[in-house]
Amino acid sequence: MTTLTLRRALTATATVGVLLPAATACSQDSPEQAPATTGTAASSFAPASTPASTSVSPTGSDRSTEMDVRVTIDGQEVEATLNDSPAARDLASLLPLTLDLEDFHGIERIADPPRKLATENAPEPQAPKIGDLTYYAPWGNLAIFYKDGPSASADLLVLGHIDADADQLSGADSITIEAAS
């Protein structure tokens, strides 16, 4: 774990403040195509109505529609949405998903999904905020921020937002994410 923590810290330090122009010039090869799964969770998503105030600020055309999901943190249900990015849609194809969380760097709780997510056609990077559900592409892990994160990085994709307070997120041991009915 110490080597893993050090490696991620070094990677994050090397990429802080660096915006890659290539991130906006990704190819358009099959952005809708997700690996086949045995469930139909991804197809059961309906776009959420746009809330009066939203915590996720769309920055690209592929982040304009949010999807409601049911999220349970340590047995307590909280409101949550996924954005309409290719990586968020790929995460949706894995639902339902229950993951054990561990602390990372005193600002986020992390977990490993069963496989890496698709990252092509990623929206422009943005700095994570409290409650953001993110995907750190180099390691293939999900992260939930309970403190505001560092500068935007092309390696960290914001997938959505969980409406829970920082105290609840900082002590979370497990998360279940399910398709909203």
Salt bridges, closest charged atoms under 4 A:
GLU32 OE2 - ARG89 NH2 3.41
ASP84 OD1 - ARG89 NH1 3.16
ASP90 OD1 - ARG115 NH2 2.67
ASP103 OD1 - ARG109 NH1 3.78
GLU108 OE1 - ARG8 NH2 2.97
ASP132 OD1 - HIS161 ND1 2.93
ASP163 OD1 - HIS161 NE2 3.50
ASP173 OD1 - ARG109 NH2 3.61
GLU178 OE1 - ARG70 NE 3.85
